[in-house]
Amino acid sequence: MIKSTTNNYYDASEVFPYLPLTTLYLRLYDEWCAAGVPVSSYTAKPSAILFPTNFSKAKRVMTASKILPITEVIMKPGSWSLLLANLVLCTTLFLGCSGKSGTQSIKIAAAGPMTGELAKMGEDVSQGVQLAVDQWNAKGGVNGKKIELMIEDDRADPKDAVSVASKIVSQGAVAVIGHYNSSCTIPASNLYHEAGIVMITPASTNPMVTERGYREVFRTCGRDDQQGKVQADYAAQVLQTAKVAILHDKTTYGQGLSEEFKKNLPPTVQVVIEEGITRGDKDFSAVLTKVKESAPDLLMFGGMYSEGGLLVKQMKDLGLTCRFISGDGVFDPEFIRIAGDAAEAAYLSYAPSAESIPTAQQFLKAYTARWPEVGPYSVFGYDAANIILAAIDATKSTEGFKVADFIHHTKFDAATGPVMFDAKGDPTSSPYVMWRVIGGKLTPPEAPVKAVHVETH
C-alpha cells in the first residue's frame, strides 16, 4: 500500500485495487470493535478514501450486512462514535432508495456489450432477460412487487465492466444477469461478490468465472474445458486432423478456449503454428500467410464472430483451403453475414439447437413474437433471469446469500431443460455439439456428437 501525503493514512485503492475511487463499497467488519480501531470522524476530500494505519483487521466496512456506498472520505484517528452515527444515517438513506427493502419494486440488472462490434450479443441476452421480466410482471411480479430491469452497456471492455458493476451495486440492484465476455464477467463479479449480489452469466465460458469460490456466481452456459475437449475430439476423430494451426484473439475467452483445445488434442495431431491476433483489427493477411506456409489441415480460432468472419473471408482470398473450426463466440448469423460464402463448411461448437428442445418451444414462440431473430444466448439469458426471479419468489427475500443458497439446492425447469448447479455454480449438464455452416445457415448435427461433461468438483 502507498502512503498518502497525510501522515499515517493509506490509499484505499491499494486495499481494493479493482474498485474505482468514486464508487468504493466499504463494509463495517465485525472485528473492528475487537481491533479497537479509533476513528472518530471523516471529512470529504476529492477523489480519495483513506484508512488509518492502525486499521489492520478491519479492511472492509459493513453495516448490518448491507453495502454502504461511501465516496471521497478520509477517516481520522480518535474515538469512533461519530463515524458510527454517520454510518447509521447513510445506511438508512441507502436502504430507503435501494431495491432491497422499503420499495414496491425489485431491481435486477442485465449487463453486456450493448454498443460496438458485439452489440448484437448483448442485445440478444438483454432481450431474453426482458422477456422473462415482462412475463413475471404480467403475473403480478415477485411477492407482489414489480420487477425493474436495468440494462447496462460494458462495451465488451473489462474496465467499463467494473464501472458498470459499481453502478449496478450503487443503484440497489439485487441480482445481475451478465456479463457476456469472460474478460468482463471475471472483474465485475469481484464487485458483486463483495456486495453479496447473485450474478448468473449466460455466456461467459472461461473456467475461472466459477473457480474462485464465489458462492453468488453462477452460469447457465458450459465451460471452455468442456467445449475445448469436444472440439479437439471432433478434430481428431471425425475430421482426422494431422496438423492444426491455432489462432486466438488474446482475450480471456479466446486464448482460454484455444488452450483447452490444444490441451485435449491427442499426440497424433501436430500444432504447426500458434499465434495471437488483436481484436478490432481488420487485416489478417500477414498471420494467415504464415498459417498457409505451415500447411495445416485445420485452423482453430479462439475468439468472436467479428474477427472470425474476416479470418475465413481472407483465408479464401489467400487460397488457404484448410478447414476452419471455432467456438460459441463465433456461433452467430453475423459470422456468416461477415464472411459470406467463405463461411461455408465452417465447424462451430455450441449447445444443442433450442428448436430441438421441447421445453424451449414456448420461449421461442414468445421471443419471435417480439424480435425477428433468436440469438445464441437469448435463451440462456432468459433462463438466468427466471432462475433468479424464481429464487427470490421462493425465498421471499432479496438477500444474496439466501437467493444463492436456494439456487445451489434447487432443480429448475428451464427453457433449455432441467437445470441444477454444482458447488461451484456451474450447470451439472452442459452439452456441446458441433454445428456446420451449410447453405449459408448454421446447421446442427443430424445426430448429436457425444456431449462431454467435465467434472469440476
C-alpha positions as a Markdown table, in Angstrom:
| # | Residue | x | y | z |
|---|---|---|---|---|
| 1 | Met | 0.0 | 0.0 | 0.0 |
| 2 | Ile | 1.1 | 3.6 | -0.7 |
| 3 | Lys | 1.2 | 6.2 | 2.0 |
| 4 | Ser | -0.6 | 9.4 | 1.2 |
| 5 | Thr | 0.7 | 12.9 | 1.8 |
| 6 | Thr | -1.3 | 12.9 | 5.0 |
| 7 | Asn | 0.7 | 11.2 | 7.8 |
| 8 | Asn | -0.5 | 7.8 | 8.9 |
| 9 | Tyr | -3.0 | 7.2 | 6.1 |
| 10 | Tyr | -3.1 | 4.7 | 3.3 |
| 11 | Asp | -4.9 | 5.0 | -0.1 |
| 12 | Ala | -7.9 | 2.6 | -0.1 |
| 13 | Ser | -7.4 | 1.9 | -3.8 |
| 14 | Glu | -4.4 | -0.2 | -2.6 |
| 15 | Val | -6.8 | -2.3 | -0.5 |
| 16 | Phe | -9.5 | -2.5 | -3.2 |
| 17 | Pro | -7.4 | -2.2 | -6.4 |
| 18 | Tyr | -10.3 | -3.2 | -8.7 |
| 19 | Leu | -12.8 | -0.6 | -7.5 |
| 20 | Pro | -12.9 | 3.0 | -8.8 |
| 21 | Leu | -12.3 | 5.6 | -6.1 |
| 22 | Thr | -15.5 | 7.4 | -6.9 |
| 23 | Thr | -17.6 | 4.4 | -6.1 |
| 24 | Leu | -15.9 | 2.3 | -3.4 |
| 25 | Tyr | -18.1 | 0.0 | -1.4 |
| 26 | Leu | -16.9 | -0.5 | 2.1 |
| 27 | Arg | -18.3 | -2.7 | 4.8 |
| 28 | Leu | -18.2 | -2.5 | 8.6 |
| 29 | Tyr | -16.1 | -5.5 | 9.6 |
| 30 | Asp | -17.3 | -7.4 | 12.7 |
| 31 | Glu | -13.8 | -7.4 | 14.2 |
| 32 | Trp | -13.5 | -3.7 | 14.1 |
| 33 | Cys | -14.6 | -3.3 | 17.6 |
| 34 | Ala | -12.3 | -6.0 | 18.9 |
| 35 | Ala | -9.5 | -4.5 | 17.0 |
| 36 | Gly | -10.0 | -1.2 | 18.9 |
| 37 | Val | -9.7 | 1.0 | 15.8 |
| 38 | Pro | -10.0 | 4.6 | 17.0 |
| 39 | Val | -11.9 | 6.5 | 14.3 |
| 40 | Ser | -14.0 | 9.5 | 15.3 |
| 41 | Ser | -14.8 | 11.4 | 12.2 |
| 42 | Tyr | -14.5 | 11.7 | 8.5 |
| 43 | Thr | -14.2 | 14.6 | 6.1 |
| 44 | Ala | -14.7 | 15.0 | 2.4 |
| 45 | Lys | -11.7 | 15.2 | 0.1 |
| 46 | Pro | -11.8 | 14.9 | -3.8 |
| 47 | Ser | -11.0 | 11.5 | -5.3 |
| 48 | Ala | -9.6 | 9.9 | -2.1 |
| 49 | Ile | -10.7 | 7.4 | 0.5 |
| 50 | Leu | -8.1 | 6.8 | 3.2 |
| 51 | Phe | -7.8 | 4.3 | 6.1 |
| 52 | Pro | -5.9 | 5.0 | 9.4 |
| 53 | Thr | -2.8 | 2.9 | 9.6 |
| 54 | Asn | -4.0 | 1.0 | 12.7 |
| 55 | Phe | -7.0 | -0.2 | 10.7 |
| 56 | Ser | -5.2 | -3.6 | 10.4 |
| 57 | Lys | -8.0 | -6.1 | 10.8 |
| 58 | Ala | -11.0 | -4.0 | 9.6 |
| 59 | Lys | -10.3 | -3.9 | 5.9 |
| 60 | Arg | -14.0 | -3.8 | 5.0 |
| 61 | Val | -16.7 | -1.6 | 6.4 |
| 62 | Met | -20.0 | -3.4 | 6.9 |
| 63 | Thr | -23.3 | -2.1 | 8.2 |
| 64 | Ala | -26.0 | -4.6 | 9.1 |
| 65 | Ser | -24.7 | -6.8 | 6.3 |
| 66 | Lys | -25.7 | -4.2 | 3.7 |
| 67 | Ile | -23.5 | -2.5 | 1.2 |
| 68 | Leu | -22.9 | 1.1 | 2.1 |
| 69 | Pro | -21.5 | 3.5 | -0.6 |
| 70 | Ile | -19.1 | 5.9 | 0.9 |
| 71 | Thr | -17.2 | 8.1 | -1.6 |
| 72 | Glu | -14.4 | 10.6 | -1.2 |
| 73 | Val | -13.8 | 10.0 | 2.5 |
| 74 | Ile | -10.9 | 10.3 | 4.9 |
| 75 | Met | -11.2 | 8.6 | 8.3 |
| 76 | Lys | -9.2 | 10.2 | 11.1 |
| 77 | Pro | -7.9 | 8.8 | 14.3 |
| 78 | Gly | -9.9 | 9.3 | 17.5 |
| 79 | Ser | -13.0 | 7.8 | 19.1 |
| 80 | Trp | -15.3 | 6.4 | 16.5 |
| 81 | Ser | -18.8 | 7.3 | 17.9 |
| 82 | Leu | -19.3 | 10.0 | 15.2 |
| 83 | Leu | -18.4 | 7.5 | 12.4 |
| 84 | Leu | -21.0 | 5.1 | 13.7 |
| 85 | Ala | -23.6 | 7.8 | 13.8 |
| 86 | Asn | -22.9 | 8.7 | 10.2 |
| 87 | Leu | -22.9 | 5.1 | 9.1 |
| 88 | Val | -26.3 | 4.6 | 10.6 |
| 89 | Leu | -27.6 | 7.7 | 8.9 |
| 90 | Cys | -26.1 | 6.8 | 5.5 |
| 91 | Thr | -27.3 | 3.2 | 5.7 |
| 92 | Thr | -30.8 | 4.4 | 6.4 |
| 93 | Leu | -30.7 | 6.6 | 3.4 |
| 94 | Phe | -29.2 | 3.9 | 1.2 |
| 95 | Leu | -31.6 | 1.2 | 2.1 |
| 96 | Gly | -34.6 | 3.5 | 1.7 |
| 97 | Cys | -33.8 | 4.0 | -2.0 |
| 98 | Ser | -32.4 | 0.6 | -2.9 |
| 99 | Gly | -34.2 | -2.4 | -4.4 |
| 100 | Lys | -33.6 | -4.4 | -1.3 |
| 101 | Ser | -36.3 | -3.0 | 1.0 |
| 102 | Gly | -38.9 | -0.3 | 1.5 |
| 103 | Thr | -39.9 | -0.1 | -2.1 |
| 104 | Gln | -42.7 | -1.5 | -4.3 |
| 105 | Ser | -40.2 | -2.9 | -6.9 |
| 106 | Ile | -37.3 | -5.3 | -7.1 |
| 107 | Lys | -34.4 | -4.1 | -9.3 |
| 108 | Ile | -32.3 | -6.5 | -11.3 |
| 109 | Ala | -29.7 | -5.8 | -14.0 |
| 110 | Ala | -28.6 | -7.2 | -17.3 |
| 111 | Ala | -25.1 | -6.3 | -18.3 |
| 112 | Gly | -23.1 | -6.8 | -21.5 |
| 113 | Pro | -22.0 | -5.2 | -24.8 |
| 114 | Met | -24.9 | -3.1 | -25.9 |
| 115 | Thr | -22.8 | -1.0 | -28.3 |
| 116 | Gly | -19.8 | -1.8 | -30.5 |
| 117 | Glu | -19.0 | -4.8 | -32.7 |
| 118 | Leu | -20.5 | -7.3 | -30.2 |
| 119 | Ala | -23.7 | -5.2 | -29.5 |
| 120 | Lys | -25.9 | -7.9 | -31.1 |
| 121 | Met | -24.8 | -10.4 | -28.5 |
| 122 | Gly | -25.5 | -8.1 | -25.6 |
| 123 | Glu | -28.9 | -7.2 | -27.1 |
| 124 | Asp | -29.7 | -10.9 | -27.6 |
| 125 | Val | -29.1 | -11.6 | -23.9 |
| 126 | Ser | -30.9 | -8.4 | -22.7 |
| 127 | Gln | -34.0 | -9.3 | -24.8 |
| 128 | Gly | -34.1 | -12.7 | -23.3 |
| 129 | Val | -34.0 | -11.2 | -19.8 |
| 130 | Gln | -36.6 | -8.5 | -20.7 |
| 131 | Leu | -39.0 | -11.3 | -21.9 |
| 132 | Ala | -38.6 | -13.1 | -18.6 |
| 133 | Val | -39.1 | -9.9 | -16.6 |
| 134 | Asp | -42.2 | -8.9 | -18.6 |
| 135 | Gln | -43.7 | -12.4 | -18.1 |
| 136 | Trp | -43.2 | -12.2 | -14.4 |
| 137 | Asn | -44.6 | -8.7 | -14.2 |
| 138 | Ala | -47.7 | -9.8 | -16.2 |
| 139 | Lys | -48.4 | -12.3 | -13.5 |
| 140 | Gly | -48.1 | -9.7 | -10.7 |
| 141 | Gly | -44.3 | -9.5 | -10.2 |
| 142 | Val | -42.4 | -11.3 | -7.4 |
| 143 | Asn | -44.0 | -11.4 | -4.0 |
| 144 | Gly | -46.3 | -8.6 | -5.0 |
| 145 | Lys | -43.5 | -6.3 | -6.2 |
| 146 | Lys | -42.9 | -5.2 | -9.8 |
| 147 | Ile | -39.5 | -6.2 | -11.3 |
| 148 | Glu | -37.5 | -3.3 | -12.6 |
| 149 | Leu | -34.8 | -4.0 | -15.1 |
| 150 | Met | -31.6 | -2.1 | -15.6 |
| 151 | Ile | -29.8 | -2.7 | -18.9 |
| 152 | Glu | -26.1 | -1.6 | -18.8 |
| 153 | Asp | -23.5 | -1.4 | -21.5 |
| 154 | Asp | -20.0 | -2.6 | -20.7 |
| 155 | Arg | -18.9 | -2.3 | -24.4 |
| 156 | Ala | -17.0 | -5.6 | -24.0 |
| 157 | Asp | -14.3 | -3.8 | -22.1 |
| 158 | Pro | -13.1 | -5.0 | -18.7 |
| 159 | Lys | -12.7 | -1.5 | -17.3 |
| 160 | Asp | -16.1 | -0.5 | -18.4 |
| 161 | Ala | -17.5 | -3.7 | -16.9 |
| 162 | Val | -16.1 | -2.7 | -13.5 |
| 163 | Ser | -17.7 | 0.7 | -13.8 |
| 164 | Val | -21.0 | -0.9 | -14.8 |
| 165 | Ala | -20.8 | -3.2 | -11.8 |
| 166 | Ser | -20.2 | -0.3 | -9.5 |
| 167 | Lys | -23.3 | 1.5 | -10.9 |
| 168 | Ile | -25.4 | -1.6 | -10.6 |
| 169 | Val | -24.4 | -2.1 | -6.9 |
| 170 | Ser | -24.8 | 1.6 | -6.0 |
| 171 | Gln | -28.3 | 1.7 | -7.6 |
| 172 | Gly | -29.6 | -1.1 | -5.5 |
| 173 | Ala | -29.9 | -4.0 | -7.9 |
| 174 | Val | -30.3 | -7.3 | -6.1 |
| 175 | Ala | -29.1 | -9.6 | -8.9 |
| 176 | Val | -27.3 | -9.5 | -12.2 |
| 177 | Ile | -27.6 | -11.4 | -15.5 |
| 178 | Gly | -24.3 | -10.9 | -17.2 |
| 179 | His | -21.8 | -10.2 | -18.3 |
| 180 | Tyr | -21.3 | -11.6 | -21.7 |
| 181 | Asn | -17.5 | -11.7 | -22.2 |
| 182 | Ser | -15.4 | -13.7 | -19.7 |
| 183 | Ser | -12.9 | -10.8 | -19.6 |
| 184 | Cys | -15.7 | -8.6 | -18.3 |
| 185 | Thr | -17.5 | -11.1 | -16.1 |
| 186 | Ile | -14.5 | -12.0 | -14.0 |
| 187 | Pro | -13.5 | -8.5 | -12.8 |
| 188 | Ala | -17.2 | -7.4 | -12.5 |
| 189 | Ser | -18.0 | -10.4 | -10.4 |
| 190 | Asn | -15.5 | -9.3 | -7.8 |
| 191 | Leu | -17.7 | -6.4 | -7.0 |
| 192 | Tyr | -20.9 | -8.5 | -7.0 |
| 193 | His | -19.2 | -10.9 | -4.6 |
| 194 | Glu | -18.2 | -8.1 | -2.3 |
| 195 | Ala | -21.7 | -6.8 | -2.4 |
| 196 | Gly | -23.3 | -10.2 | -1.8 |
| 197 | Ile | -25.3 | -9.9 | -5.0 |
| 198 | Val | -26.2 | -13.0 | -7.1 |
| 199 | Met | -24.8 | -13.0 | -10.6 |
| 200 | Ile | -25.6 | -15.5 | -13.4 |
| 201 | Thr | -23.7 | -15.2 | -16.6 |
| 202 | Pro | -25.5 | -16.6 | -19.6 |
| 203 | Ala | -22.4 | -16.7 | -21.9 |
| 204 | Ser | -19.0 | -16.5 | -20.1 |
| 205 | Thr | -17.4 | -19.9 | -20.6 |
| 206 | Asn | -13.9 | -19.4 | -19.1 |
| 207 | Pro | -13.4 | -21.8 | -16.2 |
| 208 | Met | -12.1 | -19.1 | -13.9 |
| 209 | Val | -15.5 | -17.5 | -13.7 |
| 210 | Thr | -16.6 | -20.2 | -11.2 |
| 211 | Glu | -13.2 | -21.3 | -9.9 |
| 212 | Arg | -12.7 | -18.6 | -7.2 |
| 213 | Gly | -15.1 | -19.9 | -4.6 |
| 214 | Tyr | -17.7 | -17.1 | -5.1 |
| 215 | Arg | -20.9 | -18.7 | -3.9 |
| 216 | Glu | -23.1 | -16.0 | -5.5 |
| 217 | Val | -21.6 | -16.6 | -9.0 |
| 218 | Phe | -23.3 | -18.9 | -11.5 |
| 219 | Arg | -23.6 | -19.6 | -15.2 |
| 220 | Thr | -26.2 | -21.1 | -17.4 |
| 221 | Cys | -23.8 | -22.0 | -20.2 |
| 222 | Gly | -21.0 | -24.5 | -20.3 |
| 223 | Arg | -17.2 | -24.1 | -19.7 |
| 224 | Asp | -14.3 | -24.0 | -22.1 |
| 225 | Asp | -12.7 | -27.1 | -20.6 |
| 226 | Gln | -15.8 | -28.9 | -21.9 |
| 227 | Gln | -16.1 | -27.0 | -25.2 |
| 228 | Gly | -12.4 | -27.4 | -25.9 |
| 229 | Lys | -12.5 | -31.1 | -25.4 |
| 230 | Val | -15.5 | -31.5 | -27.7 |
| 231 | Gln | -13.7 | -29.5 | -30.4 |
| 232 | Ala | -10.4 | -31.5 | -30.0 |
| 233 | Asp | -12.1 | -34.8 | -30.1 |
| 234 | Tyr | -14.1 | -33.8 | -33.2 |
| 235 | Ala | -10.9 | -32.5 | -34.9 |
| 236 | Ala | -9.0 | -35.7 | -34.3 |
| 237 | Gln | -11.7 | -38.4 | -34.5 |
| 238 | Val | -14.2 | -37.0 | -37.1 |
| 239 | Leu | -12.1 | -34.7 | -39.2 |
| 240 | Gln | -9.0 | -36.9 | -38.9 |
| 241 | Thr | -6.8 | -33.9 | -38.5 |
| 242 | Ala | -3.0 | -34.4 | -38.6 |
| 243 | Lys | -1.8 | -30.8 | -38.5 |
| 244 | Val | -3.6 | -27.9 | -36.9 |
| 245 | Ala | -2.9 | -24.1 | -36.8 |
| 246 | Ile | -4.2 | -22.2 | -33.7 |
| 247 | Leu | -5.1 | -18.5 | -33.7 |
| 248 | His | -6.8 | -16.6 | -30.8 |
| 249 | Asp | -7.7 | -13.1 | -30.0 |
| 250 | Lys | -5.6 | -12.9 | -26.8 |
| 251 | Thr | -8.7 | -12.4 | -24.7 |
| 252 | Thr | -9.6 | -14.4 | -21.6 |
| 253 | Tyr | -12.2 | -16.3 | -23.6 |
| 254 | Gly | -10.4 | -16.7 | -26.9 |
| 255 | Gln | -7.0 | -17.6 | -25.6 |
| 256 | Gly | -8.5 | -19.8 | -22.9 |
| 257 | Leu | -10.6 | -21.8 | -25.4 |
| 258 | Ser | -7.6 | -22.3 | -27.7 |
| 259 | Glu | -5.6 | -23.6 | -24.8 |
| 260 | Glu | -8.3 | -26.0 | -23.8 |
| 261 | Phe | -8.5 | -27.2 | -27.4 |
| 262 | Lys | -4.7 | -27.7 | -27.6 |
| 263 | Lys | -4.6 | -29.5 | -24.2 |
| 264 | Asn | -7.1 | -32.1 | -25.4 |
| 265 | Leu | -5.5 | -32.9 | -28.7 |
| 266 | Pro | -4.1 | -36.4 | -28.9 |
| 267 | Pro | -0.3 | -36.9 | -29.7 |
| 268 | Thr | -1.2 | -37.8 | -33.3 |
| 269 | Val | -2.2 | -34.2 | -34.0 |
| 270 | Gln | 0.7 | -31.7 | -34.5 |
| 271 | Val | 0.2 | -28.0 | -33.7 |
| 272 | Val | 2.2 | -26.4 | -36.5 |
| 273 | Ile | 1.7 | -22.7 | -35.6 |
| 274 | Glu | 0.1 | -20.8 | -32.7 |
| 275 | Glu | -0.4 | -17.1 | -32.9 |
| 276 | Gly | -2.5 | -14.3 | -31.3 |
| 277 | Ile | -4.3 | -11.6 | -33.2 |
| 278 | Thr | -5.7 | -8.3 | -31.9 |
| 279 | Arg | -9.5 | -7.7 | -31.5 |
| 280 | Gly | -10.6 | -4.9 | -33.7 |
| 281 | Asp | -8.0 | -5.5 | -36.4 |
| 282 | Lys | -9.4 | -5.9 | -40.0 |
| 283 | Asp | -6.4 | -7.2 | -42.0 |
| 284 | Phe | -5.1 | -10.6 | -41.0 |
| 285 | Ser | -3.2 | -11.4 | -44.2 |
| 286 | Ala | 0.2 | -11.4 | -42.5 |
| 287 | Val | -0.6 | -14.1 | -39.9 |
| 288 | Leu | -2.7 | -16.1 | -42.4 |
| 289 | Thr | 0.3 | -16.1 | -44.8 |
| 290 | Lys | 2.3 | -17.7 | -42.0 |
| 291 | Val | -0.5 | -20.2 | -41.4 |
| 292 | Lys | -0.6 | -21.1 | -45.1 |
| 293 | Glu | 3.2 | -21.7 | -45.1 |
| 294 | Ser | 2.7 | -24.2 | -42.2 |
| 295 | Ala | 0.3 | -26.3 | -44.4 |
| 296 | Pro | -2.3 | -27.3 | -41.7 |
| 297 | Asp | -5.3 | -29.5 | -42.3 |
| 298 | Leu | -7.3 | -27.3 | -39.9 |
| 299 | Leu | -7.3 | -23.8 | -38.5 |
| 300 | Met | -8.7 | -23.4 | -35.0 |
| 301 | Phe | -9.7 | -19.9 | -33.9 |
| 302 | Gly | -10.5 | -18.8 | -30.3 |
| 303 | Gly | -12.4 | -15.6 | -30.5 |
| 304 | Met | -15.5 | -13.8 | -31.6 |
| 305 | Tyr | -17.5 | -13.7 | -34.9 |
| 306 | Ser | -16.3 | -10.1 | -35.7 |
| 307 | Glu | -12.8 | -11.4 | -36.3 |
| 308 | Gly | -13.8 | -15.0 | -37.2 |
| 309 | Gly | -15.8 | -13.8 | -40.2 |
| 310 | Leu | -12.9 | -11.7 | -41.5 |
| 311 | Leu | -10.5 | -14.6 | -41.0 |
| 312 | Val | -12.4 | -17.1 | -43.1 |
| 313 | Lys | -13.0 | -14.5 | -45.8 |
| 314 | Gln | -9.3 | -13.6 | -46.0 |
| 315 | Met | -8.4 | -17.3 | -45.9 |
| 316 | Lys | -10.4 | -17.8 | -49.1 |
| 317 | Asp | -8.8 | -14.8 | -50.7 |
| 318 | Leu | -5.3 | -16.2 | -49.9 |
| 319 | Gly | -6.2 | -19.6 | -51.2 |
| 320 | Leu | -5.9 | -21.2 | -47.7 |
| 321 | Thr | -8.1 | -24.3 | -48.1 |
| 322 | Cys | -7.8 | -25.9 | -44.7 |
| 323 | Arg | -10.9 | -26.5 | -42.6 |
| 324 | Phe | -12.0 | -23.9 | -40.0 |
| 325 | Ile | -13.2 | -24.7 | -36.5 |
| 326 | Ser | -14.2 | -22.3 | -33.8 |
| 327 | Gly | -16.4 | -21.9 | -30.7 |
| 328 | Asp | -19.5 | -20.3 | -29.4 |
| 329 | Gly | -18.1 | -16.8 | -29.7 |
| 330 | Val | -18.2 | -17.2 | -33.5 |
| 331 | Phe | -21.6 | -19.0 | -33.4 |
| 332 | Asp | -23.9 | -16.3 | -34.7 |
| 333 | Pro | -25.5 | -15.4 | -38.0 |
| 334 | Glu | -23.3 | -12.3 | -38.0 |
| 335 | Phe | -20.4 | -14.6 | -38.7 |
| 336 | Ile | -22.0 | -15.7 | -41.9 |
| 337 | Arg | -23.0 | -12.2 | -42.9 |
| 338 | Ile | -19.4 | -11.0 | -42.5 |
| 339 | Ala | -17.8 | -14.0 | -44.1 |
| 340 | Gly | -20.2 | -14.5 | -47.0 |
| 341 | Asp | -19.8 | -17.8 | -48.9 |
| 342 | Ala | -16.3 | -18.2 | -47.3 |
| 343 | Ala | -18.1 | -19.4 | -44.1 |
| 344 | Glu | -19.4 | -22.5 | -45.9 |
| 345 | Ala | -18.5 | -25.7 | -44.1 |
| 346 | Ala | -17.0 | -24.0 | -41.0 |
| 347 | Tyr | -17.3 | -26.1 | -37.9 |
| 348 | Leu | -18.6 | -24.3 | -34.7 |
| 349 | Ser | -19.2 | -25.7 | -31.2 |
| 350 | Tyr | -22.3 | -24.7 | -29.4 |
| 351 | Ala | -25.2 | -26.1 | -27.4 |
| 352 | Pro | -27.9 | -28.3 | -29.0 |
| 353 | Ser | -30.5 | -26.4 | -31.0 |
| 354 | Ala | -33.3 | -24.8 | -29.0 |
| 355 | Glu | -35.7 | -25.8 | -31.7 |
| 356 | Ser | -35.0 | -29.4 | -30.8 |
| 357 | Ile | -35.8 | -28.9 | -27.1 |
| 358 | Pro | -39.4 | -29.4 | -26.2 |
| 359 | Thr | -39.2 | -27.1 | -23.2 |
| 360 | Ala | -37.9 | -24.3 | -25.3 |
| 361 | Gln | -40.9 | -24.0 | -27.6 |
| 362 | Gln | -42.9 | -21.6 | -25.5 |
| 363 | Phe | -39.8 | -19.4 | -25.2 |
| 364 | Leu | -39.2 | -19.4 | -28.9 |
| 365 | Lys | -42.8 | -18.5 | -29.7 |
| 366 | Ala | -42.9 | -15.6 | -27.2 |
| 367 | Tyr | -39.5 | -14.3 | -28.3 |
| 368 | Thr | -40.1 | -14.4 | -32.0 |
| 369 | Ala | -43.4 | -12.6 | -31.5 |
| 370 | Arg | -41.4 | -9.6 | -30.4 |
| 371 | Trp | -38.0 | -9.8 | -32.1 |
| 372 | Pro | -37.2 | -11.2 | -35.5 |
| 373 | Glu | -34.2 | -13.5 | -34.6 |
| 374 | Val | -33.4 | -15.5 | -31.5 |
| 375 | Gly | -29.7 | -15.0 | -30.6 |
| 376 | Pro | -27.5 | -17.8 | -29.5 |
| 377 | Tyr | -27.6 | -16.7 | -25.9 |
| 378 | Ser | -31.1 | -15.2 | -25.7 |
| 379 | Val | -32.4 | -18.4 | -24.1 |
| 380 | Phe | -29.6 | -18.6 | -21.6 |
| 381 | Gly | -30.3 | -15.0 | -20.6 |
| 382 | Tyr | -34.0 | -15.9 | -20.3 |
| 383 | Asp | -33.2 | -19.0 | -18.1 |
| 384 | Ala | -30.8 | -17.0 | -15.9 |
| 385 | Ala | -33.5 | -14.3 | -15.2 |
| 386 | Asn | -36.1 | -16.9 | -14.5 |
| 387 | Ile | -33.9 | -18.8 | -12.1 |
| 388 | Ile | -33.1 | -15.6 | -10.2 |
| 389 | Leu | -36.7 | -14.5 | -10.0 |
| 390 | Ala | -37.9 | -17.9 | -9.0 |
| 391 | Ala | -35.4 | -18.0 | -6.2 |
| 392 | Ile | -36.4 | -14.6 | -4.9 |
| 393 | Asp | -40.0 | -15.6 | -5.1 |
| 394 | Ala | -39.5 | -18.9 | -3.3 |
| 395 | Thr | -37.3 | -17.4 | -0.5 |
| 396 | Lys | -39.4 | -14.2 | -0.2 |
| 397 | Ser | -36.0 | -12.5 | 0.1 |
| 398 | Thr | -33.6 | -10.5 | -2.0 |
| 399 | Glu | -30.7 | -11.3 | 0.4 |
| 400 | Gly | -27.9 | -12.6 | -1.8 |
| 401 | Phe | -26.9 | -15.5 | 0.5 |
| 402 | Lys | -30.5 | -16.8 | 0.7 |
| 403 | Val | -31.0 | -16.5 | -3.0 |
| 404 | Ala | -27.7 | -18.2 | -3.8 |
| 405 | Asp | -28.3 | -21.0 | -1.3 |
| 406 | Phe | -31.7 | -21.7 | -2.9 |
| 407 | Ile | -30.2 | -21.8 | -6.4 |
| 408 | His | -27.5 | -24.2 | -5.3 |
| 409 | His | -30.0 | -26.6 | -3.9 |
| 410 | Thr | -32.8 | -26.5 | -6.4 |
| 411 | Lys | -33.7 | -28.1 | -9.7 |
| 412 | Phe | -35.2 | -25.6 | -12.1 |
| 413 | Asp | -37.5 | -26.3 | -15.0 |
| 414 | Ala | -35.8 | -24.0 | -17.6 |
| 415 | Ala | -36.4 | -23.4 | -21.3 |
| 416 | Thr | -33.2 | -25.3 | -22.0 |
| 417 | Gly | -34.4 | -28.2 | -19.9 |
| 418 | Pro | -33.9 | -29.2 | -16.2 |
| 419 | Val | -31.1 | -27.1 | -14.7 |
| 420 | Met | -29.1 | -27.8 | -11.5 |
| 421 | Phe | -25.9 | -26.3 | -10.3 |
| 422 | Asp | -22.8 | -27.8 | -8.7 |
| 423 | Ala | -21.0 | -26.4 | -5.7 |
| 424 | Lys | -19.0 | -24.1 | -8.0 |
| 425 | Gly | -22.1 | -22.6 | -9.7 |
| 426 | Asp | -21.7 | -24.5 | -13.0 |
| 427 | Pro | -24.7 | -26.3 | -14.5 |
| 428 | Thr | -24.4 | -30.1 | -13.9 |
| 429 | Ser | -25.3 | -30.7 | -17.5 |
| 430 | Ser | -24.0 | -28.5 | -20.3 |
| 431 | Pro | -23.5 | -30.5 | -23.6 |
| 432 | Tyr | -21.8 | -29.1 | -26.6 |
| 433 | Val | -22.3 | -30.3 | -30.2 |
| 434 | Met | -20.5 | -29.5 | -33.4 |
| 435 | Trp | -22.5 | -27.4 | -35.9 |
| 436 | Arg | -21.7 | -26.6 | -39.5 |
| 437 | Val | -22.4 | -23.8 | -41.9 |
| 438 | Ile | -24.3 | -25.4 | -44.8 |
| 439 | Gly | -26.1 | -23.4 | -47.5 |
| 440 | Gly | -25.4 | -20.2 | -45.7 |
| 441 | Lys | -27.1 | -21.3 | -42.5 |
| 442 | Leu | -26.0 | -22.6 | -39.1 |
| 443 | Thr | -26.9 | -26.3 | -39.2 |
| 444 | Pro | -26.9 | -28.6 | -36.2 |
| 445 | Pro | -25.6 | -32.2 | -36.5 |
| 446 | Glu | -28.0 | -34.8 | -37.7 |
| 447 | Ala | -27.1 | -37.0 | -34.7 |
| 448 | Pro | -25.6 | -35.2 | -31.7 |
| 449 | Val | -21.9 | -35.6 | -31.2 |
| 450 | Lys | -21.1 | -37.2 | -27.9 |
| 451 | Ala | -21.8 | -34.5 | -25.2 |
| 452 | Val | -18.8 | -34.3 | -22.9 |
| 453 | His | -19.3 | -33.1 | -19.3 |
| 454 | Val | -16.1 | -32.3 | -17.4 |
| 455 | Glu | -16.4 | -32.9 | -13.7 |
| 456 | Thr | -15.5 | -29.6 | -12.0 |
| 457 | His | -15.8 | -30.5 | -8.3 |
